[in-house]
Amino acid sequence: MRLDKFVMKSTDFNKQQAKQVIESGEVRVNGEVVQEVAQQVHENNEVMFANQRLLAKPFRYLLMNKPANTICSNIDEVYPSALNLLTQDRQINGAEVENDINQRDELHIAGRLDADTTGLILITDDGRWTFNITLPTNLCPKVYRVTLSKPFKPELINTFKQGIQLQGEKALTQPAQVQIISEQQVLLTITEGKFHQVKRMFAAVGNRVIGLHREQIGQVKLDVELGQWRYLTPLEVNSF
């Protein structure tokens, strides 16, 4: 972890304040003054500030039911960041709970959903954990509820299982599972995260996605209302 991030994670300093105390020579690593904000520090390093050893706060792990017209970015662009919802009070079992998220800018979203896609996103400040989820070779399953413009043909279930040839791609997609919910709605399970993959898969078989909602990542299932969030349980965190 970068030294400036470690200082932020073990104090209430923001990025600018952490940079200032490091560059002014007020931080020591293993007894040596370090003024380079990007220097890497590890769990067994002794980091001192104001004669106190700094201890990093525990990592945070959350899930959110992302609404449409929000983006999986830390900053607002054409649409606002979904992370803005973390600064609002939330509902738990019908009761309003005061916001308790500090240093929101240290959090990031593990993977992305398009602005018009709703559903499960995972949020953390643990980069290693995110890597485990997003690493393509780990084949982490993701379940989407897909609404289509035309009825889904049952004979295509086997086509998805064998892999779909996407436009502009040399290799077929990894095997995908399709469960038919109704004529124009299916549950799709994929283990990849190619650009606009779900929409491109259905386009490749002559259909069009008109609604997309992610319900599950790995063993973690969405269980909060649209726009709401909660902390993951230790069991959920350790499932990745």
C-alpha positions in Angstrom: 0.0 0.0 0.0 1.2 3.5 -0.8 2.4 5.5 2.3 -0.1 8.3 1.7 -3.0 5.7 1.5 -1.7 4.0 4.7 -1.6 7.3 6.5 -5.2 8.1 5.4 -6.4 4.6 6.4 -4.9 4.9 9.9 -5.9 8.5 10.6 -8.7 10.9 9.7 -6.5 12.8 7.3 -7.7 13.4 3.7 -5.3 12.9 0.8 -4.0 16.4 0.9 -3.3 16.3 4.6 -1.6 12.9 4.4 0.6 14.3 1.6 1.5 17.3 3.7 2.6 15.5 6.8 4.7 13.0 4.7 6.4 15.6 2.6 7.2 17.7 5.7 9.1 14.8 7.2 6.7 14.0 10.0 6.3 10.3 9.1 8.8 7.6 9.8 8.9 4.1 8.4 10.9 1.6 10.4 12.8 4.5 12.1 13.6 6.4 8.9 12.0 9.6 7.7 10.2 9.0 4.5 9.0 11.9 2.4 7.9 10.0 -0.7 4.1 9.7 -0.7 4.2 6.8 -3.2 6.6 4.6 -1.2 5.1 1.1 -0.5 4.6 0.0 3.0 3.6 -3.4 4.2 1.7 -4.9 7.2 4.9 -5.6 9.2 6.3 -2.1 8.7 6.4 0.3 11.7 4.9 3.6 10.6 5.1 6.4 13.1 3.5 9.9 13.2 3.6 12.3 16.2 5.4 9.6 18.3 2.4 7.3 17.7 2.5 4.1 15.7 -0.2 4.2 13.0 -2.4 1.1 12.6 -4.5 0.8 9.5 -8.3 0.6 10.1 -10.0 -2.6 8.9 -11.0 -2.8 5.3 -14.6 -2.1 4.4 -16.8 -4.3 2.2 -20.3 -3.3 1.1 -22.9 -4.2 -1.4 -25.4 -1.8 -3.1 -28.4 -2.1 -5.3 -27.3 0.3 -8.0 -30.1 2.4 -9.6 -30.2 3.3 -13.3 -28.6 6.5 -14.5 -25.6 6.2 -12.1 -22.1 5.2 -12.9 -19.5 3.0 -11.3 -16.9 5.7 -11.0 -15.5 7.7 -8.0 -16.4 11.0 -9.7 -19.5 12.3 -11.3 -19.5 12.5 -15.1 -22.5 12.6 -17.4 -24.3 10.7 -14.7 -23.6 10.9 -11.0 -21.5 8.3 -9.2 -23.3 5.5 -7.4 -21.0 6.1 -4.5 -22.9 9.4 -3.8 -25.6 7.1 -2.3 -23.2 6.2 0.5 -23.5 9.7 1.9 -27.2 9.4 2.4 -29.0 7.8 5.4 -30.3 4.3 4.6 -33.1 1.9 5.4 -32.6 -1.3 7.5 -35.7 -3.4 8.1 -37.8 -0.4 7.4 -36.0 1.9 9.9 -33.8 4.8 8.8 -30.2 4.5 9.9 -27.8 7.5 10.0 -25.0 7.5 7.4 -21.8 6.2 9.0 -19.4 6.2 5.9 -16.2 8.2 6.4 -13.5 8.8 3.8 -15.8 7.8 0.9 -13.1 8.7 -1.6 -11.0 5.7 -0.4 -13.7 3.3 -1.6 -14.0 1.9 -5.1 -16.4 -0.4 -7.0 -15.1 -3.9 -7.7 -16.1 -4.2 -11.4 -18.5 -2.0 -13.3 -22.1 -1.9 -14.5 -23.3 0.3 -17.3 -25.2 3.5 -16.4 -28.5 2.0 -17.5 -27.9 -1.3 -15.7 -29.3 -1.8 -12.2 -28.4 -4.2 -9.4 -25.6 -5.6 -7.3 -22.3 -3.8 -7.1 -19.6 -4.5 -4.5 -17.7 -1.7 -2.9 -14.5 -1.8 -0.9 -11.2 -0.1 -0.1 -9.3 -3.5 -0.3 -7.5 -3.6 -3.6 -6.4 -7.3 -3.2 -10.0 -8.4 -2.7 -11.1 -6.5 -5.8 -8.4 -8.3 -7.8 -9.7 -11.7 -6.6 -13.2 -10.8 -7.9 -12.2 -9.2 -11.2 -9.3 -11.5 -12.2 -10.6 -13.1 -15.4 -8.9 -16.5 -14.7 -10.9 -16.8 -11.4 -14.1 -17.1 -13.5 -16.3 -15.5 -10.8 -19.9 -16.2 -11.7 -22.3 -13.3 -12.1 -26.1 -13.6 -12.5 -28.2 -11.2 -14.5 -31.9 -10.8 -15.0 -32.2 -9.9 -18.6 -35.3 -8.5 -20.2 -35.4 -8.9 -24.0 -37.2 -7.1 -26.9 -38.3 -10.5 -28.4 -39.1 -13.9 -27.0 -36.0 -16.0 -26.1 -35.8 -19.2 -28.2 -35.3 -22.2 -25.9 -33.0 -23.9 -28.4 -30.5 -21.1 -27.8 -29.8 -22.4 -24.2 -27.3 -24.8 -25.7 -25.7 -22.1 -27.9 -25.0 -20.0 -24.8 -23.6 -23.1 -23.0 -21.2 -23.7 -25.9 -20.1 -20.0 -26.1 -21.1 -17.1 -28.2 -19.1 -15.5 -31.0 -19.1 -11.8 -30.2 -18.5 -9.2 -33.0 -14.8 -8.2 -33.0 -13.7 -11.1 -30.8 -11.6 -14.1 -32.0 -12.6 -16.5 -29.2 -16.0 -17.6 -28.1 -17.3 -16.5 -24.7 -16.9 -18.8 -21.8 -19.8 -21.2 -21.3 -22.9 -19.4 -20.0 -26.1 -20.7 -18.3 -29.6 -19.5 -19.3 -32.7 -20.1 -17.2 -35.9 -19.0 -18.8 -38.2 -16.9 -16.5 -40.8 -15.9 -19.1 -41.0 -15.4 -22.9 -38.9 -12.3 -22.8 -37.0 -12.6 -19.5 -34.2 -14.9 -18.6 -31.5 -15.4 -15.9 -28.0 -15.4 -17.4 -24.9 -16.6 -15.6 -21.6 -15.6 -17.0 -18.0 -15.8 -15.6 -16.4 -13.0 -17.7 -16.8 -9.3 -17.8 -16.1 -8.2 -21.4 -17.3 -4.8 -22.5 -21.1 -4.7 -22.8 -20.9 -8.5 -22.8 -24.5 -9.4 -22.0 -25.9 -7.0 -24.5 -23.5 -8.2 -27.2 -24.3 -11.9 -26.5 -28.0 -11.4 -27.1 -27.3 -9.1 -30.1 -25.2 -12.0 -31.6 -28.3 -14.3 -31.5 -30.7 -11.7 -33.0 -32.2 -10.2 -29.8 -31.9 -7.0 -27.9 -31.5 -6.3 -24.2 -34.0 -3.7 -23.0 -33.5 -4.3 -19.3 -30.5 -5.6 -17.3 -30.3 -6.2 -13.6 -27.5 -8.0 -11.7 -28.7 -10.2 -8.9 -25.6 -12.1 -7.7 -21.8 -12.1 -7.8 -20.2 -15.3 -6.6 -22.1 -16.4 -3.5 -23.2 -12.9 -2.7 -26.9 -12.2 -3.5 -28.6 -8.9 -3.7 -31.0 -8.4 -0.8 -31.5 -4.6 -0.4 -33.9 -2.2 -2.1 -32.9 -0.1 -5.1 -30.5 2.6 -4.0 -29.8 1.0 -0.6 -26.6 -0.6 0.7 -25.3 -2.7 3.5 -22.0 -4.1 4.9 -21.1 -7.6 3.8 -20.9 -10.4 6.4 -17.5 -12.0 7.1 -18.7 -15.1 5.4 -19.6 -13.1 2.2 -16.2 -11.3 2.3 -14.3 -14.6 2.6 -16.2 -16.3 -0.2 -14.0 -14.6 -2.8 
